Each structure stands twice: as structure tokens, then as C-alpha cells.
Amino acid sequence: MNLTSRMTAHFRDAIGVIELSMNDLAEPLSAAVELMFTALANNGKILACGNGGSAADAQHFIAELVGRFERERLPLAGIALNTDTAILTAVGNDYGFEEIYERQVGALGQSGDVLVALSTSGNSPNVVRAIEAAQNRDMHVIALTGKNGGQIGQRLGAHDVHLCVPNDRTMRIQEVHGLLLHAMCDGIDALLLGDTE
């Protein structure tokens, strides 16, 4: 086995997926930025959730809203629903793991807020239920998925945004999700602070 060739193949594969994603997702990505900007400009907030690597991505995204991205600005209202271990373990123990995000959306989400829901498969039951809870509260949903969108893709409405990475490999989907989240941060900052390019 030539390990260098194997590593080079990862770069080539990732470049290909990013190019396909650029063609498919640039327009809905712009719509997602506008949804979040509108929510934040009207005293709304962004809730985010996911499992495993997607939970880490949700937490990273919210940290860049509350802290900063590349430019100084006021903090933006965002909550990562996967960070409070007391809530996660209490709800998981008392109601089941499928409800850990649904109950938080019910408690914290309001009309005009946005849920950013991450699931590489599009089939995570707790993320699906969070989306349903958000829709019941008249919130917009921005779903980041892959593998053709799964159940999440089937549940999104006309006012939601689906960013489905055109690939089936979890690592490639997660890599593009990171790019999408950074692009969203940049887009929000551009609308808030002005375009610097």
C-alpha cells in the first residue's frame, strides 16, 4: 500500500464533493443565511442540534455566533441544544433519547426562530423530532444532511432550507457541513457589517 497515494486520494475526493456541493448548494445556502439574518435582526435566535460529529459542528457554529467569526461584532443569539448534560441526561432518562432536542425546542423555540439541524444520514430520530417541534412552533428549519436527505428531507416544508451534500460517505458529508457552517457565519457577518470583498 502506498500511503501517500491513499492520502492524496482523500484530497481529490474531497475536492470533487466540494465542487458538486458548490453547484447544488450555493443558492439554498444564500437562502439559509437570509433566514438566519432575518431571525437575528428581529430579536430571534438560532438553535442548533446534531449527534456525534454533528453535535460538535452544532456547538462550533453557535460558538462563532455568540463569540465571533472573523470580525468583531456584537454577540448573536444562539444555543447549541447538545451542550447541557443535565438536560440531556434527565430527558434521555425520563422520556428517551429521541426527545432530548424536541423538548428543548418546545421550551426555548419561538415563532421566527431558526433551527439548524445536522444529520449526515438525514435519519437521526431525535433530530427529526426536533424539526417537527420547530415546525409546530412556526420556526424555520435549516437542515444539513447527506445521503439523499433521508427522513429529514421528506419532512421539510416550503419555508425550510435543505442543504443536502451530494455524497454518501459520512466523512465527506461532515467536511462539507463544516464549510457550509463557516459560509453561513461569513454571510451573516456580511449582512450585519457590510461586504468587505
C-alpha positions as CSV (number, residue, x, y, z in Angstrom):
1,M,0.0,0.0,0.0
2,N,1.3,3.5,-0.9
3,L,0.1,5.6,2.0
4,T,0.9,8.9,0.3
5,S,-1.3,7.9,-2.7
6,R,-4.1,7.0,-0.3
7,M,-3.9,10.4,1.4
8,T,-3.8,12.2,-1.9
9,A,-6.9,10.4,-2.9
10,H,-8.7,11.9,0.1
11,F,-7.9,15.4,-1.1
12,R,-9.1,14.6,-4.6
13,D,-12.3,13.0,-3.3
14,A,-13.0,16.0,-1.1
15,I,-12.4,18.5,-3.9
16,G,-14.9,16.6,-6.1
17,V,-17.5,16.6,-3.4
18,I,-17.0,20.3,-2.6
19,E,-17.3,21.2,-6.3
20,L,-20.6,19.3,-6.6
21,S,-21.8,20.9,-3.4
22,M,-20.9,24.3,-4.7
23,N,-23.1,23.8,-7.8
24,D,-26.0,22.3,-5.9
25,L,-26.0,24.3,-2.6
26,A,-24.8,27.9,-3.3
27,E,-28.4,29.1,-3.8
28,P,-30.0,27.4,-0.9
29,L,-27.0,28.4,1.3
30,S,-27.8,32.0,0.5
31,A,-31.4,31.5,1.4
32,A,-30.3,29.9,4.7
33,V,-28.1,33.0,5.5
34,E,-31.1,35.3,4.8
35,L,-33.4,33.3,7.1
36,M,-30.9,33.5,10.0
37,F,-30.2,37.2,9.4
38,T,-33.9,38.0,9.4
39,A,-34.4,36.0,12.7
40,L,-31.5,37.7,14.4
41,A,-32.4,41.2,13.2
42,N,-35.9,40.6,14.7
43,N,-34.6,39.6,18.1
44,G,-34.9,35.9,17.3
45,K,-32.4,33.2,18.0
46,I,-30.7,30.2,16.3
47,L,-31.0,26.8,17.9
48,A,-28.7,24.0,16.6
49,C,-28.5,20.3,17.2
50,G,-26.9,17.1,16.0
51,N,-25.3,13.8,17.2
52,G,-21.6,12.9,17.4
53,G,-19.6,14.9,14.9
54,S,-22.7,16.8,14.0
55,A,-23.2,17.8,17.7
56,A,-19.6,19.1,17.6
57,D,-20.4,21.0,14.4
58,A,-23.6,22.5,16.0
59,Q,-21.6,23.6,19.1
60,H,-18.8,25.1,16.9
61,F,-21.4,27.0,14.8
62,I,-23.1,28.5,17.9
63,A,-19.8,29.4,19.4
64,E,-19.0,31.5,16.4
65,L,-22.3,33.3,16.6
66,V,-22.1,34.1,20.3
67,G,-18.4,34.8,20.2
68,R,-17.3,36.0,16.8
69,F,-16.3,34.6,13.4
70,E,-13.6,36.6,11.6
71,R,-14.6,40.2,12.5
72,E,-15.5,41.9,15.7
73,R,-19.2,42.4,16.3
74,L,-21.9,42.1,19.0
75,P,-22.7,38.6,20.2
76,L,-25.6,36.9,18.3
77,A,-28.3,34.8,19.9
78,G,-27.6,31.1,19.6
79,I,-28.0,28.0,21.7
80,A,-26.5,24.5,21.0
81,L,-29.0,22.0,22.3
82,N,-26.4,19.3,22.8
83,T,-24.3,21.0,25.5
84,D,-26.4,20.8,28.7
85,T,-25.6,17.4,30.2
86,A,-28.2,17.8,32.9
87,I,-31.0,18.4,30.4
88,L,-29.7,15.7,28.0
89,T,-29.5,13.0,30.7
90,A,-32.7,14.0,32.5
91,V,-34.8,14.0,29.3
92,G,-33.0,10.9,28.0
93,N,-33.6,9.1,31.2
94,D,-37.2,10.2,31.8
95,Y,-38.5,10.3,28.2
96,G,-36.0,8.7,25.9
97,F,-33.0,9.8,23.8
98,E,-35.4,10.6,20.9
99,E,-36.8,13.5,22.9
100,I,-33.6,15.3,24.0
101,Y,-33.9,18.0,21.4
102,E,-37.7,18.0,20.9
103,R,-38.3,19.1,24.5
104,Q,-35.7,21.8,24.3
105,V,-37.1,23.2,21.1
106,G,-40.5,23.2,22.8
107,A,-39.1,25.0,25.8
108,L,-36.8,27.6,24.0
109,G,-38.1,28.0,20.5
110,Q,-40.4,30.7,19.4
111,S,-42.1,31.8,16.2
112,G,-39.5,33.4,14.0
113,D,-36.5,31.5,15.5
114,V,-34.4,29.1,13.3
115,L,-33.4,25.5,14.0
116,V,-30.2,24.4,12.4
117,A,-30.5,20.6,12.3
118,L,-27.5,18.4,11.4
119,S,-27.7,14.8,10.5
120,T,-25.3,13.2,7.9
121,S,-27.8,10.4,7.2
122,G,-30.9,12.5,7.5
123,N,-32.4,9.8,9.7
124,S,-31.5,10.7,13.3
125,P,-34.7,10.2,15.2
126,N,-34.0,12.9,17.8
127,V,-33.2,15.5,15.1
128,V,-36.3,14.5,13.1
129,R,-38.4,15.1,16.2
130,A,-36.6,18.5,16.9
131,I,-37.6,19.5,13.3
132,E,-41.2,18.6,13.9
133,A,-41.3,20.5,17.1
134,A,-39.8,23.6,15.4
135,Q,-42.3,23.4,12.6
136,N,-45.1,23.2,15.2
137,R,-43.8,26.4,16.8
138,D,-43.7,28.3,13.4
139,M,-39.9,28.2,13.3
140,H,-37.8,27.9,10.1
141,V,-35.6,24.9,9.7
142,I,-32.2,24.7,8.0
143,A,-31.3,21.1,7.7
144,L,-27.7,19.9,6.8
145,T,-27.8,16.3,5.6
146,G,-26.3,13.9,3.1
147,K,-27.1,10.6,1.6
148,N,-30.2,12.0,-0.2
149,G,-31.6,13.6,2.9
150,G,-33.3,10.6,4.4
151,Q,-36.4,11.2,6.6
152,I,-35.4,14.8,7.3
153,G,-35.6,15.7,3.6
154,Q,-39.1,14.3,3.4
155,R,-40.3,16.4,6.4
156,L,-39.1,19.8,5.4
157,G,-41.6,22.4,4.3
158,A,-41.6,25.1,1.6
159,H,-40.2,27.7,4.0
160,D,-37.4,25.5,5.2
161,V,-33.9,25.1,3.6
162,H,-32.3,21.8,2.8
163,L,-28.6,21.6,2.4
164,C,-28.0,18.0,1.3
165,V,-24.4,17.2,0.5
166,P,-24.4,15.1,-2.7
167,N,-22.4,12.2,-1.3
168,D,-22.8,9.0,0.8
169,R,-19.6,9.0,2.7
170,T,-20.0,10.3,6.3
171,M,-16.6,12.0,6.4
172,R,-17.1,13.8,3.1
173,I,-20.6,15.0,4.3
174,Q,-19.1,16.2,7.6
175,E,-16.3,18.1,5.8
176,V,-18.8,19.9,3.6
177,H,-21.0,20.6,6.6
178,G,-18.1,22.4,8.2
179,L,-17.7,24.5,5.1
180,L,-21.4,25.3,4.9
181,L,-21.4,26.5,8.6
182,H,-18.4,28.7,8.0
183,A,-20.0,30.1,4.9
184,M,-23.2,30.9,6.9
185,C,-21.2,32.7,9.6
186,D,-19.5,34.7,6.9
187,G,-22.8,35.5,5.2
188,I,-24.4,36.7,8.4
189,D,-21.4,38.9,9.2
190,A,-21.5,40.3,5.6
191,L,-25.2,41.3,6.0
192,L,-24.6,42.7,9.5
193,L,-21.3,44.5,9.0
194,G,-21.1,45.0,5.2
195,D,-19.3,43.2,2.5
196,T,-15.5,43.6,2.7
197,E,-14.7,42.0,-0.6
